[in-house]
């Protein structure tokens, strides 16, 4: 019952019909039930949005919980203001250096919410034009690479530089593991990111078409990796609600060549079950089998898999659990899971000589002692 009521409160926050649980179950909740609702919102990084739903439904929370929750919501609102301000500063910074930029996910999504200040922020992801070498060179030239870490798609700047986590992307999106599907997706995203428009918040936001593709790939990548939370599914619901028929048809035609059809079916099922998304707005037919797998992991593991049981125990147990999980995901998306496994084991085998060299060096050092 608590889970159903939680979904109804989310629907209320998003302006959707509540469903039966919202009409009946909410009146039967005890103070401990409300505490569980709070904990579920906290686990999914949805404290601000769920609080909005509570207020819209006219629910009276226990006094102590109401005070604690409202303080956190106010902090979230203030954090959003800081994030928007920094996003605008970064946009001006890179613009003055002659680079195009666009804010990915996060604040670009928040501005579309019924209450933009209610979305719980993470970090700032900003795409900057020019490619990896040029962007890294630019960051280094202006002293922004001190303490930064670099991956295949972005540079994660040291938090001390701006006081918030900032990732500067030189690739619009993380890759699909299937290289053939990825080639198609990256081509679409590179072309679509050029259409980013300046928004009142002071930064450039990508088109809804870009976001629908990019964030669907992002959801699957995190689902296959550390885990994904309900906050990212709320973001996707918001994107769908702000899309046009033409936007959805364009993305619908690209799902198969981009290899995103399986995750799209799963996401559409979750959006229908949890948020009551109308089937006329869905990108494809909902896939209940894959959707239930996705929803089950989301509810159990929390935002980005922070509460996943597979992360507990020794490193060896963690490694084994994750390898077994990837094998199970072959039934979810065979092509993507297979390519992920091939890349993992290929890299593992390739690094064996390096690992042996390090081991020999350690043993030699111990013998000298």
C-alpha positions as CSV (number, residue, x, y, z in Angstrom):
1,X,0.0,0.0,0.0
2,X,2.8,2.4,0.9
3,X,4.4,1.9,-2.5
4,X,1.1,2.6,-4.3
5,X,0.5,5.7,-2.3
6,X,4.0,6.9,-3.0
7,X,3.3,6.6,-6.7
8,X,0.1,8.5,-6.3
9,X,1.9,11.4,-4.5
10,X,4.4,11.5,-7.3
11,X,1.5,11.7,-9.8
12,X,0.0,14.5,-7.9
13,X,3.2,16.4,-8.0
14,X,3.4,16.0,-11.8
15,X,-0.3,16.9,-12.4
16,X,-1.4,13.4,-13.2
17,X,-4.5,11.5,-12.1
18,X,-3.9,9.9,-8.7
19,X,-5.3,6.4,-9.2
20,X,-7.2,4.3,-6.7
21,X,-4.5,4.3,-4.1
22,X,-4.3,8.1,-4.0
23,X,-8.1,8.4,-3.5
24,X,-8.4,5.9,-0.7
25,X,-5.0,4.7,0.8
26,X,-3.7,8.1,1.8
27,X,-6.3,8.5,4.5
28,X,-5.3,5.3,6.2
29,X,-1.6,6.1,6.7
30,X,-0.1,6.3,10.2
31,X,2.8,8.5,11.2
32,X,5.2,5.5,10.7
33,X,3.7,5.1,7.2
34,X,4.5,8.7,6.4
35,X,8.0,8.2,7.7
36,X,8.3,5.3,5.2
37,X,7.1,7.6,2.4
38,X,9.8,10.1,3.4
39,X,12.4,7.3,3.3
40,X,11.3,6.1,-0.1
41,X,11.6,9.7,-1.4
42,X,15.0,10.1,0.2
43,X,16.2,6.8,-1.3
44,X,15.2,7.9,-4.8
45,X,16.4,11.5,-4.4
46,X,12.9,12.8,-4.9
47,X,12.4,14.6,-1.6
48,X,11.4,17.9,-3.2
49,X,9.0,16.5,-5.8
50,X,7.2,14.2,-3.3
51,X,6.9,17.1,-0.8
52,X,5.2,19.0,-3.7
53,X,2.8,16.1,-4.1
54,X,2.0,16.0,-0.4
55,X,1.1,19.7,-0.4
56,X,-1.0,19.4,-3.6
57,X,-3.0,16.5,-2.0
58,X,-3.6,18.5,1.1
59,X,-1.9,15.9,3.3
60,X,-1.1,16.9,6.9
61,X,2.3,15.4,7.9
62,X,3.3,14.7,11.5
63,X,4.7,17.9,12.9
64,X,8.3,16.8,13.4
65,X,8.5,15.2,10.0
66,X,6.9,18.2,8.3
67,X,9.5,20.5,9.8
68,X,12.5,18.3,8.9
69,X,11.2,17.7,5.4
70,X,10.4,21.3,4.7
71,X,13.9,22.3,5.7
72,X,15.4,19.8,3.2
73,X,13.1,21.1,0.5
74,X,14.2,24.7,1.1
75,X,17.8,23.5,0.8
76,X,17.0,21.8,-2.5
77,X,15.5,25.0,-3.8
78,X,18.6,27.0,-2.8
79,X,20.9,24.3,-4.4
80,X,18.9,24.6,-7.7
81,X,19.5,28.3,-7.7
82,X,23.3,27.8,-7.2
83,X,23.3,25.2,-10.0
84,X,21.5,27.4,-12.4
85,X,23.8,30.3,-11.6
86,X,26.9,28.2,-12.1
87,X,25.5,26.7,-15.4
88,X,25.0,30.3,-16.7
89,X,28.6,31.2,-15.6
90,X,30.1,28.2,-17.3
91,X,28.1,29.0,-20.4
92,X,29.5,32.6,-20.5
93,X,33.0,31.3,-19.7
94,X,33.1,28.9,-22.7
95,X,31.2,31.3,-24.9
96,X,33.8,34.0,-24.3
97,X,36.4,31.4,-25.3
98,X,34.7,30.9,-28.6
99,X,33.1,27.5,-27.8
100,X,29.5,26.3,-28.1
101,X,28.1,24.6,-25.0
102,X,24.9,23.0,-23.7
103,X,23.8,21.8,-20.3
104,X,23.0,18.1,-20.4
105,X,20.3,16.4,-18.1
106,X,20.2,18.1,-14.6
107,X,19.3,21.7,-14.9
108,X,18.1,21.4,-18.5
109,X,15.5,18.9,-17.2
110,X,14.7,20.8,-14.0
111,X,13.5,23.9,-16.0
112,X,10.7,21.7,-17.5
113,X,9.3,20.6,-14.1
114,X,6.0,22.0,-12.8
115,X,8.2,23.4,-9.9
116,X,11.8,23.6,-11.2
117,X,13.1,24.2,-7.7
118,X,11.8,20.8,-6.5
119,X,14.1,18.6,-8.6
120,X,16.9,17.3,-6.4
121,X,20.1,18.2,-8.3
122,X,23.2,16.1,-8.8
123,X,26.1,17.7,-10.7
124,X,26.5,19.9,-13.7
125,X,27.1,18.2,-17.0
126,X,28.1,20.7,-19.7
127,X,28.9,19.8,-23.3
128,X,31.6,21.9,-24.9
129,X,32.4,21.9,-28.7
130,X,35.8,21.1,-30.2
131,X,36.5,17.5,-29.3
132,X,38.6,15.9,-26.5
133,X,42.0,17.3,-27.4
134,X,40.8,20.9,-27.9
135,X,38.6,20.9,-24.8
136,X,41.2,19.4,-22.5
137,X,43.8,21.9,-23.9
138,X,41.4,24.8,-23.2
139,X,40.7,23.6,-19.6
140,X,44.5,23.2,-19.0
141,X,45.3,26.6,-20.5
142,X,42.8,28.3,-18.0
143,X,43.9,26.3,-15.0
144,X,40.9,24.1,-14.7
145,X,42.6,20.8,-15.0
146,X,44.3,20.8,-11.6
147,X,42.9,17.9,-9.6
148,X,40.6,16.9,-12.5
149,X,40.1,13.4,-13.8
150,X,39.5,12.5,-17.4
151,X,37.4,9.7,-19.0
152,X,36.5,8.9,-22.6
153,X,33.6,11.3,-22.6
154,X,34.3,14.1,-20.1
155,X,36.7,15.8,-17.6
156,X,35.5,15.8,-14.0
157,X,36.7,19.1,-12.5
158,X,37.9,19.3,-9.0
159,X,35.0,20.4,-6.8
160,X,37.1,23.1,-5.1
161,X,37.2,25.0,-8.4
162,X,33.5,26.0,-8.5
163,X,32.2,24.6,-5.2
164,X,30.0,22.1,-7.1
165,X,30.6,19.0,-9.1
166,X,31.1,19.9,-12.8
167,X,31.7,17.5,-15.7
168,X,32.8,19.0,-18.9
169,X,31.8,16.7,-21.8
170,X,33.6,16.7,-25.1
171,X,31.2,13.9,-26.3
172,X,27.5,14.5,-26.1
173,X,26.7,11.1,-24.6
174,X,28.4,8.0,-23.2
175,X,28.7,5.2,-25.8
176,X,26.5,2.2,-26.5
177,X,28.5,-0.9,-26.0
178,X,27.3,-2.2,-29.4
179,X,29.6,-0.2,-31.7
180,X,27.3,-0.4,-34.7
181,X,24.3,1.0,-32.9
182,X,26.6,3.5,-31.2
183,X,27.8,4.9,-34.5
184,X,24.2,5.6,-35.5
185,X,23.3,7.2,-32.2
186,X,26.4,9.4,-31.9
187,X,25.8,10.8,-35.5
188,X,22.3,11.8,-34.5
189,X,23.4,13.4,-31.2
190,X,26.3,15.3,-32.8
191,X,23.9,16.8,-35.3
192,X,21.1,17.5,-32.8
193,X,23.3,19.1,-30.1
194,X,24.0,21.9,-32.6
195,X,20.4,22.9,-32.2
196,X,20.7,23.8,-28.5
197,X,18.9,27.0,-27.7
198,X,19.6,29.7,-25.1
199,X,16.9,29.5,-22.3
200,X,15.8,32.1,-19.7
201,X,18.0,30.5,-17.0
202,X,21.1,31.7,-18.9
203,X,22.4,28.5,-20.5
204,X,21.9,26.5,-23.7
205,X,19.6,23.5,-23.4
206,X,19.5,20.7,-26.1
207,X,16.4,19.9,-28.1
208,X,13.8,17.5,-26.6
209,X,14.7,15.0,-29.4
210,X,18.3,15.0,-28.3
211,X,17.4,14.6,-24.6
212,X,15.0,11.7,-25.4
213,X,17.7,9.7,-27.1
214,X,20.6,10.7,-24.9
215,X,18.8,10.1,-21.6
216,X,17.4,6.8,-22.8
217,X,20.9,5.6,-23.5
218,X,22.0,7.1,-20.1
219,X,19.3,5.2,-18.3
220,X,20.4,1.9,-19.9
221,X,24.1,2.5,-19.3
222,X,23.6,3.1,-15.6
223,X,21.1,0.2,-15.3
224,X,23.8,-2.1,-16.8
225,X,26.4,-0.5,-14.5
226,X,26.0,0.9,-11.0
227,X,22.2,1.2,-11.1
228,X,19.5,3.7,-12.0
229,X,16.9,5.5,-9.8
230,X,13.4,6.7,-10.1
231,X,14.6,10.4,-10.4
232,X,15.9,9.6,-13.9
233,X,12.5,8.1,-14.9
234,X,10.8,11.2,-13.6
235,X,13.1,13.2,-15.8
236,X,12.1,11.1,-18.8
237,X,8.4,11.5,-18.1
238,X,8.9,15.2,-18.0
239,X,10.7,15.1,-21.4
240,X,7.9,13.0,-22.9
241,X,5.3,15.5,-21.6
242,X,7.2,18.4,-23.2
243,X,7.7,16.6,-26.5
244,X,5.7,17.1,-29.7
245,X,4.2,14.3,-31.8
246,X,6.9,15.0,-34.4
247,X,9.6,14.7,-31.7
248,X,8.3,11.3,-30.6
249,X,7.9,10.0,-34.1
250,X,11.5,11.0,-35.0
251,X,12.8,9.2,-31.9
252,X,10.5,6.3,-32.5
253,X,12.0,5.7,-35.9
254,X,15.5,5.7,-34.5
255,X,15.1,3.3,-31.6
256,X,15.9,0.1,-33.5
257,X,19.0,1.4,-35.5
258,X,20.3,2.9,-32.3
259,X,19.8,-0.3,-30.3
260,X,17.5,1.4,-27.8
261,X,14.2,-0.5,-28.5
262,X,14.5,-2.9,-25.5
263,X,15.2,-0.2,-22.9
264,X,12.6,2.0,-24.5
265,X,9.9,-0.6,-24.0
266,X,11.0,-1.1,-20.4
267,X,10.9,2.6,-19.7
268,X,7.5,3.1,-21.3
269,X,6.1,0.3,-19.0
270,X,7.5,2.1,-15.9
271,X,6.2,5.5,-17.0
272,X,2.8,4.0,-17.6
273,X,2.7,2.0,-14.3
274,X,4.2,4.6,-12.0
275,X,3.2,8.0,-13.6
276,X,0.1,7.0,-15.6
277,X,1.7,8.1,-19.0
278,X,-0.9,7.9,-21.7
279,X,-0.1,5.3,-24.4
280,X,-0.6,7.9,-27.1
281,X,2.6,9.6,-25.9
282,X,4.7,6.5,-25.6
283,X,7.7,6.0,-27.9
284,X,6.9,2.3,-28.4
285,X,4.7,-0.4,-27.0
286,X,5.4,-0.9,-23.3
287,X,7.4,-4.1,-22.5
288,X,6.0,-5.4,-19.2
289,X,8.6,-8.2,-18.8
290,X,11.6,-5.9,-19.1
291,X,9.8,-3.1,-17.4
292,X,9.1,-5.1,-14.3
293,X,12.8,-6.0,-14.1
294,X,13.8,-2.4,-14.4
295,X,11.2,-1.2,-11.9
296,X,12.1,-3.9,-9.4
297,X,15.8,-2.9,-9.4
298,X,14.9,0.8,-9.2
299,X,12.8,0.4,-6.1
300,X,15.2,-2.0,-4.4
301,X,18.5,-0.3,-5.2
302,X,17.6,3.5,-5.0
303,X,19.2,6.4,-6.9
304,X,22.1,5.2,-9.0
305,X,22.0,1.8,-7.2
306,X,23.2,3.4,-3.9
307,X,21.4,0.7,-1.8
308,X,22.1,-2.3,-4.1
309,X,22.8,-5.5,-2.2
310,X,25.4,-6.6,-4.8
311,X,27.6,-3.7,-3.6
312,X,27.9,-5.2,-0.1
313,X,30.5,-7.6,1.1
314,X,34.1,-8.1,0.0
315,X,35.5,-6.9,-3.3
316,X,35.5,-10.5,-4.6
317,X,31.9,-11.1,-3.7
318,X,31.0,-7.7,-5.4
319,X,32.9,-8.8,-8.5
320,X,31.2,-12.2,-8.7
321,X,27.7,-10.7,-8.2
322,X,28.2,-8.1,-10.9
323,X,29.5,-10.7,-13.4
324,X,26.5,-12.9,-12.7
325,X,24.2,-10.0,-13.1
326,X,25.6,-9.2,-16.5
327,X,24.9,-12.7,-17.6
328,X,21.3,-12.3,-16.5
329,X,21.0,-9.1,-18.4
330,X,21.6,-11.1,-21.6
331,X,17.9,-11.8,-21.4
332,X,17.1,-8.1,-21.1
333,X,19.2,-6.8,-24.0
334,X,21.3,-9.6,-25.6
335,X,23.2,-7.4,-28.0
336,X,24.2,-4.7,-25.5
337,X,25.0,-7.1,-22.7
338,X,27.1,-9.3,-25.0
339,X,29.1,-6.4,-26.3
340,X,29.6,-5.2,-22.7
341,X,30.9,-8.6,-21.7
342,X,33.2,-8.8,-24.7
343,X,34.6,-5.4,-23.9
344,X,35.1,-6.2,-20.2
345,X,36.8,-9.6,-20.7
346,X,38.8,-8.2,-23.7
347,X,40.2,-5.5,-21.4
348,X,40.7,-7.9,-18.6
349,X,42.8,-10.2,-20.8
350,X,44.7,-7.3,-22.3
351,X,45.7,-6.1,-18.8
352,X,47.0,-9.5,-17.6
353,X,50.7,-8.7,-18.5
354,X,50.5,-5.4,-16.7
355,X,49.0,-7.0,-13.6
356,X,51.7,-9.7,-13.6
357,X,54.4,-7.1,-13.9
358,X,53.0,-5.2,-10.9
359,X,52.7,-8.5,-9.0
360,X,56.3,-9.5,-9.7
361,X,57.5,-6.0,-8.7
362,X,55.6,-6.3,-5.4
363,X,57.1,-9.8,-4.7
364,X,60.6,-8.6,-5.5
365,X,60.2,-5.6,-3.2
366,X,59.0,-7.9,-0.3
367,X,62.0,-10.3,-0.8
368,X,64.4,-7.4,-0.5
369,X,62.8,-6.5,2.9
